[in-house]
Amino acid sequence: MPRKRNAHRSPDMPTLADVARLAGVSEITASRVVRVQGPIADSTRARVLTAIAELGYIPNRAAGSLASAGSTLMSVLLPSLSNIVFPDVLRGIHTALTETAFQPVIGVTDYDPLIEERILVSFLAWQPAAVILAGLHHTPTARRHLEHGRFRVAELMDIDGEPVDIAVGMSHRQAGYETGKHLIQRGYRRFGYARHNVTTDDRASARYEGLCSALQEAGLSLVAEHCYPDASSTRAGRDALAILLAAHPDLDVVVFPNDDMAMGGIFHCMHAGIAVKEKLGIFGFNGLDIGQAMPMPLSTILSKRFLIGKTAAEKLLESRERPAEKTIINTGFDIIEGATA
């Protein structure tokens, strides 16, 4: 069931006149900076841009008729479209919007908060009816725009925090914790962790923390871990496991932050002649179809990606007005026992 939290009423959106007043310039000068027109002194431009950032001002690039009639655009900012995870989310959003007048406009952030902020500001200039984005952590500027905007906001995938408007997803810390408990119950004791660079992936970091918490409760800890320096991929999982086992061949299970890397781990085991599960357990996250289509289905956590996208879009369609209470919808997750751990 959704959980609701009190929310403060959003203040009026700042105007160009507010920007000009704060920067100490005329509205004409402020407008020229916004529209990048004509010669402007660097110091003047800097004052105007500082005022824009401080106030959270968004120029309206939408035609007046669109804004007055009510926008039918939904801005969707996703970290990646290079694997099946976020396309599944997008498919859920599309399903909810198919028979409505609303159209999603997509931006890809590459897990970079500054890119997310830049795309968000660009999209907001077109006065969308709603913004859908991944996670609860944003830059201060992006958060300010989201909080002060006259549009609905749905933050997806994560519920471990305070949403701007609606949060739809699962507790990643709990998913990591349940992973640890599940594997301990199955008899594993010498845990390894093979990951990619998760500096900007808050959800993977939360699962890691949950896993470590479960191990600590059982009097255990990670025996070894390896961080692959580049982005997540099947190759990253294969190479990371090879390095991990070269230094710690006595591990009896290795947890990966996602199914892509876990599949790479299985490929390394196949190449090295390591009997999966019998000699080394492999556990992933996401519940991708490819992992379940293997002769030995991957042991993993199923994240309900399609449901998350569909639920978020449907919730946004209920009202154009942001309600007084914030809503958190927990779609949960399932442990897939599989055959690899």
C-alpha positions as CSV (number, residue, x, y, z in Angstrom):
1,M,0.0,0.0,0.0
2,P,1.2,3.5,-0.7
3,R,2.7,5.5,2.3
4,K,2.0,9.2,2.4
5,R,4.0,11.9,4.0
6,N,3.3,15.6,4.6
7,A,4.7,18.0,2.0
8,H,5.2,21.8,2.1
9,R,3.3,23.8,-0.4
10,S,5.5,24.9,-3.3
11,P,6.2,28.6,-3.6
12,D,5.4,30.6,-6.7
13,M,7.8,29.9,-9.6
14,P,10.4,32.7,-9.9
15,T,10.0,35.1,-12.9
16,L,12.5,36.8,-15.1
17,A,11.8,40.0,-13.1
18,D,12.9,38.2,-10.0
19,V,16.2,37.1,-11.7
20,A,16.8,40.6,-13.0
21,R,16.2,42.1,-9.5
22,L,18.5,39.7,-7.8
23,A,21.3,40.1,-10.4
24,G,20.9,43.9,-10.4
25,V,20.2,44.2,-14.1
26,S,17.3,45.1,-16.3
27,E,14.8,42.5,-17.5
28,I,15.9,43.1,-21.0
29,T,19.5,42.3,-20.1
30,A,18.4,39.2,-18.1
31,S,16.4,38.1,-21.1
32,R,19.3,38.5,-23.4
33,V,21.4,36.3,-21.1
34,V,18.7,33.6,-21.0
35,R,18.2,33.6,-24.8
36,V,22.0,33.9,-25.5
37,Q,21.4,37.0,-27.6
38,G,23.8,39.9,-28.2
39,P,27.0,40.9,-26.5
40,I,26.9,40.7,-22.7
41,A,29.7,41.5,-20.3
42,D,31.1,38.3,-18.7
43,S,30.6,39.7,-15.2
44,T,26.9,40.6,-16.0
45,R,26.3,37.1,-17.5
46,A,27.8,35.5,-14.4
47,R,25.5,37.5,-12.1
48,V,22.4,36.6,-14.1
49,L,23.4,32.9,-14.3
50,T,24.1,32.9,-10.5
51,A,20.6,34.4,-9.9
52,I,19.0,31.8,-12.2
53,A,20.6,29.0,-10.3
54,E,19.8,30.5,-6.9
55,L,16.2,31.1,-7.7
56,G,15.6,28.0,-9.7
57,Y,14.3,30.0,-12.6
58,I,13.2,28.1,-15.7
59,P,12.6,30.0,-19.0
60,N,9.4,29.0,-20.7
61,R,10.3,27.9,-24.2
62,A,6.9,26.3,-24.9
63,A,4.5,28.2,-27.1
64,G,2.1,30.1,-25.0
65,S,-0.8,28.1,-26.3
66,L,0.8,24.9,-25.1
67,A,1.4,26.2,-21.7
68,S,-2.1,27.6,-21.3
69,A,-3.8,24.6,-22.7
70,G,-1.9,22.3,-20.4
71,S,1.1,20.4,-21.5
72,T,0.8,16.8,-22.6
73,L,4.6,16.2,-22.3
74,M,6.1,13.9,-19.7
75,S,9.8,14.3,-19.2
76,V,11.5,10.9,-18.5
77,L,15.2,10.9,-17.4
78,L,16.7,7.4,-17.2
79,P,20.4,6.5,-16.3
80,S,20.8,4.2,-19.3
81,L,19.2,2.5,-22.2
82,S,22.1,0.1,-22.9
83,N,20.7,-2.8,-21.0
84,I,17.2,-4.2,-20.5
85,V,16.7,-2.8,-17.1
86,F,15.5,0.7,-17.9
87,P,13.9,-0.2,-21.3
88,D,11.6,-2.4,-19.1
89,V,10.8,0.7,-17.0
90,L,10.1,2.7,-20.1
91,R,7.9,0.0,-21.5
92,G,5.8,0.3,-18.3
93,I,5.5,4.0,-18.7
94,H,4.5,3.7,-22.4
95,T,1.9,1.1,-21.5
96,A,0.3,3.5,-19.0
97,L,0.3,6.4,-21.5
98,T,-0.7,4.6,-24.6
99,E,-4.4,5.5,-24.6
100,T,-3.9,9.0,-23.2
101,A,-2.9,12.3,-24.8
102,F,0.5,12.3,-23.0
103,Q,3.8,11.6,-24.7
104,P,7.1,10.8,-23.0
105,V,10.2,12.7,-23.9
106,I,13.3,10.7,-23.0
107,G,16.7,11.8,-21.7
108,V,19.7,9.6,-20.7
109,T,21.9,10.7,-17.8
110,D,24.6,8.0,-17.9
111,Y,24.3,7.9,-14.1
112,D,25.8,11.4,-13.9
113,P,23.9,13.8,-11.6
114,L,25.3,16.8,-13.5
115,I,24.1,15.5,-16.8
116,E,20.7,14.8,-15.1
117,E,20.6,18.4,-13.9
118,R,21.4,19.7,-17.4
119,I,18.8,17.6,-19.1
120,L,16.2,18.4,-16.5
121,V,16.6,22.1,-16.9
122,S,16.4,21.8,-20.7
123,F,13.2,19.7,-20.4
124,L,11.6,22.1,-17.9
125,A,11.9,24.9,-20.3
126,W,9.1,23.2,-22.3
127,Q,6.8,23.1,-19.3
128,P,6.1,19.4,-19.0
129,A,3.1,18.2,-17.1
130,A,5.3,15.7,-15.1
131,V,8.8,14.6,-14.7
132,I,9.8,11.0,-14.2
133,L,13.4,10.2,-13.1
134,A,15.4,7.5,-11.4
135,G,16.4,7.6,-7.8
136,L,16.0,10.0,-4.9
137,H,19.4,11.6,-5.1
138,H,19.9,14.7,-7.3
139,T,22.1,17.8,-7.3
140,P,20.9,20.6,-5.1
141,T,20.0,22.6,-8.1
142,A,18.0,19.8,-9.7
143,R,16.3,19.1,-6.3
144,R,15.3,22.7,-6.0
145,H,13.8,22.8,-9.5
146,L,11.8,19.6,-8.7
147,E,10.5,20.9,-5.4
148,H,9.5,24.3,-6.6
149,G,8.0,23.2,-10.0
150,R,4.3,23.3,-10.9
151,F,4.4,19.8,-12.3
152,R,4.1,16.3,-10.9
153,V,7.3,14.3,-10.1
154,A,7.8,10.6,-9.8
155,E,11.1,9.2,-8.6
156,L,11.6,5.6,-9.6
157,M,13.4,2.4,-8.4
158,D,14.2,3.6,-4.9
159,I,12.1,4.2,-1.8
160,D,14.9,4.6,0.8
161,G,14.5,8.3,1.3
162,E,12.2,11.4,1.0
163,P,10.6,11.9,-2.4
164,V,9.7,15.2,-3.9
165,D,6.2,14.0,-4.8
166,I,5.9,10.3,-5.5
167,A,8.5,7.5,-5.1
168,V,7.8,4.1,-6.7
169,G,10.2,1.2,-6.3
170,M,11.9,-1.0,-3.7
171,S,14.3,-0.8,-0.8
172,H,17.7,-1.6,-2.3
173,R,19.2,-1.9,1.1
174,Q,16.6,-4.5,2.1
175,A,17.3,-6.3,-1.2
176,G,21.0,-6.6,-0.3
177,Y,20.2,-7.6,3.2
178,E,17.8,-10.4,2.0
179,T,20.4,-11.6,-0.4
180,G,22.9,-12.1,2.4
181,K,20.3,-13.8,4.6
182,H,19.2,-16.1,1.8
183,L,22.8,-17.2,0.9
184,I,23.7,-17.7,4.6
185,Q,20.7,-20.0,5.0
186,R,21.9,-22.0,2.0
187,G,25.2,-22.6,3.8
188,Y,27.6,-20.1,2.2
189,R,30.2,-18.6,4.5
190,R,33.1,-17.3,2.4
191,F,31.6,-14.4,0.5
192,G,33.2,-12.4,-2.3
193,Y,31.8,-9.3,-4.0
194,A,32.7,-8.4,-7.6
195,R,31.4,-5.0,-8.7
196,H,31.9,-2.2,-11.1
197,N,32.5,1.5,-10.3
198,V,29.4,2.4,-8.4
199,T,30.4,5.9,-7.4
200,T,27.2,7.4,-8.9
201,D,25.0,4.3,-8.5
202,D,23.4,4.9,-5.2
203,R,21.1,1.8,-5.5
204,A,24.0,-0.6,-6.0
205,S,25.8,1.0,-3.1
206,A,22.7,0.5,-0.9
207,R,22.5,-3.2,-1.8
208,Y,26.1,-3.6,-1.0
209,E,25.5,-2.0,2.5
210,G,22.5,-4.3,3.0
211,L,24.6,-7.4,2.2
212,C,27.3,-6.4,4.5
213,S,24.8,-5.8,7.3
214,A,23.3,-9.3,6.9
215,L,26.8,-10.8,7.0
216,Q,27.7,-8.8,10.1
217,E,24.6,-10.0,11.9
218,A,25.7,-13.6,11.3
219,G,29.2,-12.9,12.5
220,L,30.6,-12.9,9.0
221,S,32.1,-10.4,6.6
222,L,33.2,-10.2,3.0
223,V,36.4,-12.3,2.6
224,A,37.3,-10.4,-0.6
225,E,36.0,-7.9,-3.1
226,H,37.1,-6.5,-6.4
227,C,36.1,-3.3,-8.1
228,Y,36.3,-3.3,-11.9
229,P,37.4,0.2,-12.8
230,D,35.0,0.7,-15.7
231,A,31.2,0.6,-16.3
232,S,29.1,-2.5,-15.6
233,S,29.1,-5.1,-18.4
234,T,29.3,-8.9,-18.9
235,R,33.0,-8.6,-19.7
236,A,33.5,-6.6,-16.4
237,G,31.9,-9.5,-14.5
238,R,34.0,-12.1,-16.2
239,D,37.3,-10.2,-15.6
240,A,36.4,-9.1,-12.1
241,L,35.7,-12.7,-11.0
242,A,38.9,-13.9,-12.6
243,I,40.9,-11.4,-10.6
244,L,39.0,-12.1,-7.4
245,L,39.5,-15.9,-7.6
246,A,43.2,-15.6,-8.5
247,A,43.7,-13.9,-5.1
248,H,41.1,-15.8,-3.2
249,P,40.4,-19.3,-4.7
250,D,38.7,-20.4,-1.5
251,L,35.6,-18.3,-1.9
252,D,32.4,-20.4,-1.9
253,V,30.0,-17.6,-3.3
254,V,30.4,-14.4,-5.1
255,V,27.7,-11.7,-5.2
256,F,27.4,-9.3,-8.2
257,P,25.6,-5.9,-8.3
258,N,23.6,-7.0,-11.4
259,D,22.8,-9.9,-13.7
260,D,25.0,-8.6,-16.5
261,M,28.1,-9.0,-14.4
262,A,26.9,-12.2,-12.8
263,M,26.5,-13.7,-16.3
264,G,30.1,-12.7,-17.0
265,G,31.1,-14.5,-13.8
266,I,29.4,-17.7,-15.1
267,F,31.2,-17.4,-18.3
268,H,34.5,-17.2,-16.5
269,C,33.6,-20.3,-14.5
270,M,32.8,-22.1,-17.8
271,H,36.1,-21.1,-19.2
272,A,38.1,-22.0,-16.1
273,G,36.3,-25.3,-15.5
274,I,34.7,-24.2,-12.2
275,A,31.5,-26.0,-11.4
276,V,28.9,-23.3,-10.7
277,K,27.1,-23.8,-7.4
278,E,29.0,-27.1,-6.6
279,K,32.3,-25.2,-6.3
280,L,31.2,-21.6,-6.4
281,G,27.9,-19.9,-6.0
282,I,27.0,-17.0,-8.2
283,F,24.3,-14.5,-7.3
284,G,23.1,-11.4,-9.3
285,F,20.4,-8.7,-9.2
286,N,17.5,-7.7,-11.6
287,G,16.1,-11.0,-12.7
288,L,16.8,-10.5,-16.4
289,D,15.3,-13.0,-18.9
290,I,18.7,-14.0,-20.3
291,G,19.8,-15.2,-16.9
292,Q,16.6,-17.3,-16.5
293,A,17.0,-18.8,-20.0
294,M,20.4,-20.3,-19.1
295,P,20.7,-24.1,-18.7
296,M,21.3,-23.3,-15.0
297,P,19.0,-20.3,-14.3
298,L,20.8,-17.5,-12.5
299,S,20.1,-17.1,-8.8
300,T,19.2,-13.5,-8.4
301,I,16.7,-10.8,-7.1
302,L,13.8,-9.9,-9.4
303,S,13.2,-6.1,-9.5
304,K,9.7,-5.4,-10.9
305,R,10.8,-2.9,-13.5
306,F,7.8,-2.9,-15.8
307,L,5.4,-2.5,-12.8
308,I,7.5,0.4,-11.4
309,G,7.2,2.3,-14.7
310,K,3.6,1.6,-15.2
311,T,2.6,2.4,-11.6
312,A,4.4,5.7,-11.6
313,A,2.8,6.9,-14.8
314,E,-0.6,5.8,-13.7
315,K,-0.2,7.6,-10.4
316,L,0.8,10.8,-12.2
317,L,-2.2,10.6,-14.5
318,E,-4.5,10.8,-11.5
319,S,-4.1,14.5,-11.1
320,R,-2.1,17.4,-12.6
321,E,-1.9,19.1,-9.2
322,R,0.7,18.0,-6.7
323,P,-1.0,16.8,-3.6
324,A,-0.3,18.0,-0.1
325,E,1.1,14.6,0.9
326,K,4.0,12.7,-0.6
327,T,3.5,9.1,-1.6
328,I,5.8,6.1,-1.4
329,I,4.7,3.0,-3.3
330,N,6.7,-0.2,-2.5
331,T,6.6,-2.6,-5.5
332,G,8.8,-5.1,-3.6
333,F,11.1,-7.7,-5.0
334,D,11.3,-11.5,-5.3
335,I,14.3,-13.8,-4.6
336,I,14.7,-16.2,-7.6
337,E,16.4,-19.2,-6.2
338,G,17.7,-20.3,-9.6
339,A,20.4,-22.9,-9.9
340,T,23.7,-21.0,-9.5
341,A,23.7,-20.4,-5.7
